[in-house]
Amino acid sequence: MCASSEHVTDHICVILGDSRQEYLAGLLRREYLPVSFLQEPDKESLAGCSMIIAPTPFTKDQKTVFSHPKLTIDDFLSFLRPGQMLFGANLPQKVRDYCSKHFVGFFDFMDDEEIAAKNAVATAEGAVCEAIAHSPVNLEGSSCLLAGYGRCGRVLAKKLKALGAEIIILESDPARQNLAKKEGFFCIQSHALSRFLEENPVLFFFNTAPCPIFGEKILEKTHPDITIIDIASAPGGTDFDYCHKTGKTALLCPGLPGKYAPKTSAQILCSAVLAYRSSLEKQK
């Protein structure tokens, strides 16, 4: 979805984010494309770009652009011009609406099923790394409660199982419950969670659902050695204030692919950008 009313040059601007952005800029340069890596984007630096690749995720707090705490989303949007193409991940509805109204094309990497599936692998591997790094106990032989059996939850469950962990899936959607059961996992629903924790020592919580899951009433029943890895979109589904007060280990871990597999993640994004450019060439 892209319309043009102002001239923009055939130039790609990659905006500083985590290390995958640097890898991405390098990969695009290897394709002999004109690329600028912007530490601090402004109206002037973005004016002549045909494609703008924002950090992944686009924002963590829904107020500022990720990795740019002084750059509000509103200010960033004011830099854009008709005819440009904005790439990003998890673009807020506010950004989508602005682009549509002002004839700026946009592509959300996470709207692409293939990209999202590959991203889920890197996210799951990162979640396992975080759990191992912050827990005093082994994953092997430990009970792990996994909230959400969507794309990422499914990959994470398989990786935890491969490490010898005992997996319990917390899922309310009947279709996903049935899928988890078919793939050999024990499932419970939220109304049974409190009782389950009273009778079973669970040492790891993993959350993939962007809604309140682990509140005080649930957390007060957890084992002292519990380690909670929350990989849902901010603010996550965990009562982090309660965990901080009680000394329970709980981490909100967005952007894991950029931390644990930045080069692989950059290759995935690069392929999407190149495919878009190829489609434009075919239209000419």
Order of alpha helices (4+ residues) and beta strands (2+ residues): beta-alpha-beta-alpha-beta-beta-beta-alpha-beta-alpha-beta-alpha-beta-alpha-beta-alpha-beta-alpha-beta-alpha-beta-alpha-beta-alpha-alpha
